[in-house]
Amino acid sequence: MSSQAAAERTYLSIQGWIEQNLRLQINAAKSGVGRVWERKFLGFRLSRLKRIAIAPESLERFKAKVREKWRSCQSLTMEQVVKQWQQFIRGWWQYYQLTEDRTPIAQQERWIRRHIRKFFWLRWHDAAGRKRKLRSLGLKGQLLKVAHSSKGAWHIAATGSLQTALSNAVLRRLGFLLPSDLAATHSR
């Protein structure tokens, strides 16, 4: 008999005792047995190397929230968007800053910046507005051709032109912080 089957049998006997003697219902979706790196607890899990990491489910919820925050159809001013983003990312980071394995978080930062750039692109509406904004951000010459592109916003957000205009430094200066920015300020 495998250790997994033995653990499952023990779990079922404990579940029966709790339900019969304590008259409590156990939520099977939230409880179970398994290896420590397969289970999550309060949004965290332990990796195989016994390091605290963010649970994959928590990371998926974070990504859904990022998509929601960076929808371009919101009727908010830029100051409101910045304030809302800072409030969200600071709160999220306060909770997850004790993770030791930050690789999954760091891998998401490029994706988050792309969402932010896409947000700006869609907010600039048309070719004339986009060209004006790109010029005000310091783009010149051939790099301005992107303003007339018929490609989608997600594709444009990954182009060199938009990454030059809205570089990481520019985004930081505008107040669009990321977990790595918060980690750097916290470690000082």
Secondary structure, DSSP 8 states (H G I E B T S, - for coil): --HHHHHHHHHHHHHHHIIIII-----TTT-----TTT--BTTEEE-TTS-EEE-HHHHHHHHHHHHHHT-TT----HHHHHHHHHHHHHHHHHHHTT-SB-HHHHHHHHHHHHHHHHHHHHHT-SHHHHHHHHHHTT--GGGGGGGG--S-HHHHTTSHHHHHHT-HHHHHHHT---HHHHHHHH--
